[in-house]
Amino acid sequence: MRGIRKRDNVLSNKEGRVEKWVKVYAQLPFDNIEHFMSEFNSIKNDIETRLKIKLDIDRNNSLVTIEPISNETSPADMMKAKDVIQAISIGFSKEDIIDLLDEDSVLLIIDIKSKVGDSANHIKRVMGRIIGEDGRAKKTIEEITGTIIHVGNNMVGIIGDYDRAIIAQHGIDLLIEGKMHSTVYKRLESMMRDVRKRDLTSIWQKRDLK
């Protein structure tokens, strides 16, 4: 998976597996901890089983420790677990997290405050543009790109396969810059047509090789 290849090398041994002493840490959210714990506890066993890892929460230090439990645990499994913790922290639901566990799914995070500054009014305005009236802008971007988007706590999270998540991120960046919604949608639709053409070409090339 393209989004994690570089960080895989830091964790893996020569066989491409994680050394048993390796641990990865994820930060707990400082606010809305009760929501996090509720969602985390409801999916913890699924995460550990699917990713072959062990999760321990240290509430005193606001950390989640991720450890390998099998010789088959890969660096991708460890980093996927960290992404899952981040997704729960942002506010994604259990159902959304299940999608993130798919091998081809990635999590992208946009920090609104880092892009627009500390002004509460400006942040509120930008978040409103991303969500849209009755949630229509967010839903439209999700439908065009085939991704799952969560907006909250000055953050936007995107779950989807790499190409589609990047396109959704681009659309949200354009909205942050102040581009008109209709202009953004047209741009995303054009980018998605290119992705579908590339996917179709790849399928036919694989058939020709058989």
N, C-alpha and C positions, 0 to 999 in steps of 0.2 A: 504494500500500500504506500503510495507516494508520500503521504503526509508525515510518515514516521521513519522513513529509512535511515536518515542521518542519526537520529537519536537512538535507533536500535543498536548501532555500532558501539555506543558507550556502555551498554548493558550486557552485551553478548560475549561468549567465549568463542574459541575457534570453531566449535560445532554449531554456532548460531543459537545457542541456548543460554539461559540466564544462570549465572552462578548462584548457588543457594544462599550465599551470604548477602547478595544484593538486595537492597530495599529501596523503594521509591516512596516519596512522601507527597501527599496532596493536602492543600490548605482547606480547613473547614470554613464555611461562611461565618462571618462575624455577626451577621443579622439573620433572622429567620432560621435559627438553628433547629427549631422544633419541626418545621416543614422538612428540613434536610433529614433529620433523624427518622421521621415517619416514612419518607420515600426510601431512604437507605435501608432501613430494617425490612421493608417489604420486598426488596430486590437483592439483598446481600447474598443470599444463598445461590441465586441464579448467577450473579456476577462471579462468585468464587468458583462455581462448578464449570461455567462456560470458559473462563479465562485461566483456570488452574492456578489460582492465587489465593492468598489469605488476606483479609482486611481486618485491621484493628483500629479502633478509634481512641484517640487520646484527647478528651475534651479539655483537659487542663491546658494543653499546649495547642489546641485547635488544629490537630493534625490527624490525617488518616495514613496509616502505614500499610504499604502494599508489599507482600512477600511472595516469592514463588513457592509452590508446594510440590512440584513435580519436575522431573528431568525434562519433561516435554514443555514446560512453561517457556514461552518465547519472549524476546524483548517487546514484540508487538502486543502480546497479552498484557504485559506490565504497563505499557504506555496507554493501552486501551482502557485499562482499569482506572488510570489517572484521569483520562478524559471523561469516563463515566462519573467519577466523583465531582469533577468540575461541572458536568451537565446537571447533576442533582443540585449542586450549590446554586446554579443560576436559576433553577426552578422548573426544569423539565420534569414531566410526569414519568411514572414507571413505564407506561406504554411507549413513550418516546425513547426511553433508555434502552428498551428491548431492541429497537431499531438500531441504536448506536452500537450494540454488541455485534452486529453483522460485520463480517471481515472488511467489506468494502466501504463501510460508513465511517465518516470522520466528524469531528466536532470543531467548528470554528467559532471564535468568540470576538465580538467587537466591543471595545470599551468606549462607550459614548463620551464619557467625561474626558478621556484622553484626546478625543478628536475635536470637541467643541469648547472645552474649558469648564470652569467650576460654576458658572452662572446657572442657578437652579431654573430660572425661567427659560433660558436657552435650551437646556437639557430637556425640559418638559416639552418645549416646542418641537424639538427634533424627534423625541420619542413619539410624539403625536403624529408626526409625518410618517414615521416608520409603521406605526400601527394603523393609521388611517381611520376614517369615520366607521364606527362599528366594526373595526378590525379588518376592513376591506383591503387596505394596502398590504398588510402582512399576509393575508390569505391569498391575494393575487400573486405575490412573489412566490409563495409556497407552491401554488398551483402551476405557475409557469416553469419553475425549476425542479419540482418534485422533491422539495426539501421540507423539513420541519423547523419552524422558527419560534423561538421564545423570546419575548421582550420583557425585561424587568430589572430592577435594581441598577439602572444606568448601564446595563449590559444587554447585548443581543447575542443569542446563541443560535447556531445553525447546525442541524444534523442532516447529513445526506452523503451520497457518494462524492468523491473529491471534486470532480469537474462541476457538478451541479451546485455543490456548496460554495465553490469559488464564485460561480456566476451569481448566486443569491447574495453573497457578500458584496460583490461589485454593485448590485442594485441598491443595497442598503447604503453603501458609501455614496452613491449618486444622490440618494434622498437626503443624506446628511449634508451634502454640498449644496442642496437647495434646488436640484433639478425637478422639473415637473413630473408628476406621477406617470402621466401618459408617455412621456419621453423615456422614462426609465423602463416601463413595461415593454415598449417597442424594442429597446436595446436588448433587454433580456430575452425576448422572443427570438431576435436575430441570433444571439449567441447560442441559444438552445437548438436552433435549426442546425447550426454548425456542429454541435455535439451529436445530434441525432444522425447527421450525415456521416460523421466520423465513425460512430458506433456501427452504422449499417455497412460501411466500407470494411470495417474490421471483421464483421461477421462473414461477409462474402469472401474475404481473403482467407479466413480460417477454413471455409468450406472448400476453397480451391486447393488448399494444401492436403486435404484428405484424399 
